[in-house]
């Protein structure tokens, strides 16, 4: 799979074999097959599914790589949005940051991610809530329906969550500049 991915679109004829590889049991073969599918631009939803399944059992660096590969898939990676949203609560920025960057790329309209992000605002660690708010803000005008959740986050007990909510509200263009006081 790894060598085929270097060929790019010319390798599309082998996509059916890579799909089979992406659905195998062993994580390494699945990973290489999914990466190859992504690079040759074939069967992208299968690649996204394999990445989403593999994500939870990996170390931090591999999770970051998976998030980056999902971002490269663009909207074909939308099925992995729940995994990426959950990873926003990871204590390690090596995992969190690429997941936050990937979400608007795999789910540009926010149909999958925004409801999960709004749900995350009501639970989870302060870090998870802060990053969820930040990602909502990255959706800008497409996140207008999250306004109420963001306004509630302004009153979050964690200062950094409230500060992120202030910035997010400004980015989604639904709130004038406001100041948080504690």
N, C-alpha and C positions, 0 to 999 in steps of 0.2 A: 504494500500500500504506500509506503513512504517514497519509494523510487517513482511510482506511478504519479504521485502528486506533483512531482517536478515537471512532468510532461504538460500539465495544464489541460485545457479543453480537448486536445488531441487524444486524450486517454478516455474519452467518454464511452468508447466501445466496451471498456471493462467495468463500467458502472454496475451491471448486474452482479458481478463477482464481488465487488466492493460492498454492495448492499448485503450480500450474504455474510461477508466478513464483519460488517458493522453490527450484525445481529448474533455473533458468536458469543460464547461464554467468556473466554479469556479477555481481560481488560486491555491488554497491550494490542492484540490484533484488532479489537473493536476501535481502539483509539486511532491506530494508523489508518484503518479503513475509513473512519469518519473524517479524518483530516484529509485523506486523499479525495474523498467525495466533495468535500468543501473546496478543495483547490482546483478540481477539474470542473466544478460547477454543475454536478449532476446529482440527482436524488438528494437535494439539500435537506428536505424534511427528515429523511432517514438519518442523515448525519447529525442533525439537531437532536433527534430522539436518542441516538447513541451517546452524544455528549451529555445530555441531561441525565441519562441513566448512569453514566460513569462518574459524574461530578462528585456525588457525596462520598465515595470511597477513596478519593485521591488526597494527596498531600497539597499543601498550600501552593507551591509553584505550579503543579499540574492543574489545579483548579483555576489559577490565573490564566494559564495557557488555554484551557477549555473556554473560559469566558471570552478571551480574545478571538478564538476560532468561531465561537457563536456570533460575536459581533461581525465578523467577516461574512457570515452567512446572511446577514441582514434579516429581512422579514421572514425568511424561511426558517429562522431559528426561534420563532415566537413560542413554539411548544416548550422551550426551555425557560421561559420567563419566570415561572414559579420557583425554579431552582435558583435563578439569579437573585430574585427578590429575597428568598430565604438567606442567601449568602451575604446580604447587606449587613446582617447581624454578626458576621464573623469578626472575631477580635483582631485578626491580622489584616492590615491594609493591603497586603500583597494579594489577598483574595477579594476583599471588599471593593477596592478601587476599580479593577477591570470589570467586575460585575455591574457596578454603578454605571460605567461607561457603555457597557454592552446593552443594557436594557432599552434605551431609546432607539438603538439600531435594530434590535431584533423585533421590537414591538413599537414601531414609530408612531402609531396612532394611540397606543396605550390601552387598547381593548382588553388585553390580558393583564398587563402589569399594573395599570392604575388602580383597579379595584383591590389588588393584592397589596399595593403600597399603602392605600388608604387604610386597609385592615391592619397593617403593620404599625400604623400610628397609634393605635389603641392598645397595643401590647408590645412585648419585647423589651429589650434593654434600651437604655437611652441612646447608645451608639446605633442600634438598629433603627430606632425612630428618627434619629438625626439624618442617617443616610437615606432612609425612605423619603423624608421630606425633601432632601436635596435632589433626589432623582425625580420626584414629582415636579420640582421646579425646572428641571432640565426639559420637561415636556412643554414648557412655556404655555402658549395659548391653548394647546390641546388638552391641558389639565384644568380648564376652567371649572369642570364639574367636581374638582377636588377642593374647591375654595373653602367649603365648610370645614372639612377635615384640617386644612391648613390653618384656618382661623382658630380652631380648637387647639392646634399645636402651638399657637402663640402663647397659650396659657400652660404649656407643659412645665412640669416641675423642674426639668433640666434646662438650664439657661441655653445650652448649645442647641438643643432641639428648638427652643423658641426662636433663637437667632436664625437658625436655618429656615424656619417657617416664615419669618419676616422676609428673608431673601427670596424664598420660593414664591411667596405671594406677589412680590414685585416682578418676578420673572414671568409669571403667568398673566401679568398685566391686568390684575383684577383688584389691586389694592394700591393706594398711594403709599409713599414712603411713611413708615411709622417707626417709632422708637420703642424698644423694649426696655423697661425699667424693672429693676429687682430690688 
